[in-house]
Amino acid sequence: MAVPKKKLLDTVWNTTTFLLTKQPEDFAESHRVKIVIVGSGYTGVAVGIAILFKRLASEVVFVDADEELAKAEAEDISHAAAFLGDPKILGTKDYSMARDATVCVITVGDKATSEDDGSLLDNNLAIFKDVIPKVCKYAPNSILLIVTAPVDILSYAAMKLSGFPPHRVMGLGTFLDSCRFQYFIAQKLGISASSVQASVICENGPTSVPVWSAVTVMGIKLKDINRDIGTKTDPESWGELHAKVIESDKDLIARKGYRCWGIGICAAEVVDAIVRNTCICITLSTYLKGCRHGLEKDVYMSLPCIVGRNGVQTLLRHPYTTEEQELTENSCRAIYETQKSILHTLE
């Protein structure tokens, strides 16, 4: 007796085609938000984790010259992607994977060490000359967020190397400094940091300027309570808090060998402002043409910025005190003096 042959399926059978009535390729590609992070060291991974926990991206790509490291970090995070909104997480050294990125966060070259020598700028600028053109070739409509130190100088370099309009190139600047300032003030007062409004502007470094005239708690200016707050004659020594802000990086590096989480969380907040067009006001390093703060030179430095889908959308004007204005001019001059040394290499 002949055994009847089984009817062949119209398509090649496998578990996926049996389980799903329609295949993923049957669907047109829907709107996706891709975030590219150049650099998969401590800082790059912290930025990626913070972005993923905020569920801002449907795709995160780590790009690194060390492709195995980038792939390993991406795979490590991907194993728990079910709890991050199921994004696609990739690691590569191929810059073409940056295609159609919404935001490119540049962390490559960032040195999480206590060293502060003159070679840091030269080394990281050389990296930028290689990296920035590659990123911009494949993501010409993206927004660049620079994290690598020295952030003000390298933000200026990235703007020149990319050819992007200035509003689409920004540096993390003093955003984390402002957060630390807010945190230390709240600690001294014994209240929640979210109840304190405080800003640090200008250079990301020793010449940064704490804006004591604008420090408030629920709209109450601390300067109205203590006229000498933050000055050398302040009987309560509030100025010590700014010194703690300046020393925070070195302190953390001395105690744990690196620092990354504060940077990562702040960078994710900037990405959030761009992706969701929140138009928040934060202190970021931005382009000032013919600086309005006493130095008629083009520089990048941190001021209160409104950040949204187009990048830095506008700046806030603040009536600084005479002392704050003088400190701002000094900080701006310090930035330009460092910047002068690289101008000829960016022509």
Secondary structure, 3 states (H helix, E strand, C coil): CCCCCCCCCCCCCCHHHHHCCCCHHHCCCCCCCEEEEECCCHHHHHHHHHHHHCCCCCEEEEECCCHHHHHHHHHHHHCCHHHCCCCEEEEECCHHHHCCCCEEEECCCCCCCCCCCCHHHHHHHHHHHHHHHHHHHHCCCCEEEECCCCHHHHHHHHHHHHCCCHHHEEECCCHHHHHHHHHHHHHHHCCCHHHEECCEEECCCCCCEECHHHCEECCEEHHHHCCCCCCCCCCCCCCHHHHHHHHHHHHHHHHHCCCCHHHHHHHHHHHHHHHCCCCEEEEEEEEECCCCCCCCCCEEEEEEEEEECCEEEEECCCCCCHHHHHHHHHHHHHHHHHHHHHHHHHC
